[in-house]
Amino acid sequence: VDSCLKEVENAFKWNKPAVISSHRVNYVSSINIKNASFGLQKLNQFLLAIIKKWPDVEFMTSTELGGLITQNRK
C-alpha cells in the first residue's frame, strides 16, 4: 500500500493521472479465499488512504480517462 501511494503521489506531483492496475484474480475467492480477503482488504486500505490524502480525487475507468484525454487534445 505504501509503495502504491508513493506512485500515486508522484503522478499527482507531475499533474498526471494515477492509473491503478489490478487483476480480478486478486479478489476471486474460488481460487483462494484467504488471498481474496487479503486482496480486498489491501485494496480498501489503499483507496481509503488515497481519499484521505486527496479528498478531491476522482476515480474513473480507463475508457473514461481515454475519453477525457482525447477531449482535452481537441
N, C-alpha and C positions, 0 to 999 in steps of 0.2 A: 504494500500500500504506500509506504513512504517513497519508494523509488518511482512509482507511478505518479504520485503527487508532485514530485520534483520535475518530472517530464511535463506535466500539465502546467506547472508554474513557468517553466522555460518557454513553452509555446505561448502562453499569455504574455510573458515578458516581451516577446517579439511581435505581439499583436497578431498572432496566428491562432487558428483553431486547434484545439487539442483533440486528436482523434483517439478514441478508446476502442481498441480492437480486442475482441474476445470470441471464444468459440463455445457453442452450446454444450459441448462435452463437459465443460467445467461445471455445469448446473443440472445435468441429467442424472437422476437418481437410479435409473435402471442399470447404469454401468457400475456405479459405486456410490452408495448412499452417503457415506462419510465425506467423500470428495465433493459431492454435490452440495451438501450442507456447508462445508468449509468454503467452497467457491462462492456461494450465495452470501455467506457471512462477510467475506472479504470484499465482495462487490458492494454490498450495502455500506460497509465501513468506508470504502473508497468514495462512493458517491456522496455520502453524508459529509465527509471531510471536504470535498470539493464545494458543496453548498455552503458549508460553514465559512470557508476561506473566501469564496467568491459568491456572495449571495445573489448577485445579478446574473449568474451563469445561465446559459441557455443550452438545453440538450436537444439534439436533433439527429435524425437519421443521416446516413451517408448520402442518400438521394436528396434530402433537403439541403444538406451542405453543398452538394454539387450544383443544385439549382441556384442557391444563393451566390456562389462563386461566379457562375455563368451570368447571372443577372447583374452583378457588380462590374463585370467586364464590358458590358454594353455601353 
